[in-house]
Amino acid sequence: MNPSPHPFTSAHVRAVIVKILLIVNAVVAGLILLVDALTLVFPLPIPGQEPGENPMGILLAILMFLLGVFEIIVYLTTVVFFCMWLYRSYNNLRAFDQWSRLDSSAGWAVGSFFIPFVNLVVPYRAVREVWQKSWPPEEARLSAPDPPASFPLWWMFWLLAAFAGQISWRVTFTEGVPANTAALISIGAGALSILAAVFAFLVVNAIDKRQEETSRSIKLPQFTGPPPPPDLSMSGAVAPAP
């Protein structure tokens, strides 16, 4: 029985939600990629063009707008639940080993994603640390295990997708850039987003599986919320007289 006074609160439900959202992200990115590819064959309408002159282009423009709005909603939702999952998973490291020296805190692990330049390195280190220290204490103290190859690949594609997305966004609203060039850049950004979502799925799944297995192996009691109030009826306590 682990003597750590820090409770283990399973992050499994949050991990499942994050993985579902990542799948949705990948599907939406794939649909947008398909629409972008179609615009290479059926150009989008230009200002002053009559609706009847380019019905396919108008349809693609509507689809692109709707998918873009849905993509933003799904992305923001994924960010929220990913941060919630990471915060709980990092907090669980104290439950596995109260004497373990952590590089940061759960709040910093999440907050580092939103600080310019810091978010190029620190978030990956925090996620890697969660993997490395989600082991039984006797194993984690021997050596920090290297994370699977999916971890650095996730971070590489995450950064590339972020940079490509910024370029695509700027090109879209820059006059003088040919529509085909903007579409090709968007296709590249979409492909990187899909790869980032796939490897993020593997990362979340690996950490979730490791923490659940470790909690069972060292027989940690699991908490999914605040503890229930004490049952006075079973403790021999006598209620005060009115």
NORNORGI-V435558 format. One line per field, one symbol per residue. ss: DSSP state (H for helix, E for strand, - for the rest). phi: phi as a letter, one per 20 degrees, with the letter a starting at -180 (. if undefined). A space follows every 10 residues. Layout:
ss->???
phi->???
This chain:
ss->-------EE- -HHHHHHHHH HHHHHHHHHH HHHHHHHHH- ---------- HHH-HHHHHH HHHHHHHHHH HHHHHHHHHH HHHHHHHHHH HHHHHH---- -----HHHHH HHHH---HHH -HHHHHHHHH HH----HHHH --------HH HHHHHHHHHH HHHHHHHHHH HH------HH HHHHHHHHHH HHHHHHHHHH HHHHHHHHHH HHHHHHH--- -EE------- -HHH------ --
phi->.ffffefedg dfffffffff ffffgfffff ffgfffffff edgffdgnff gfebffffff ffffffffff ffffffffgf ffffffgfff ffffffbfef eefbcfffgf fffddgmffe cfgffffffg ffdecggfef ffaeffffff fffgffffff ffffffffff fgddfneggf ffffffffff ffffffffff gfffffffff fffffffdle fdddafffff effednfdff ff
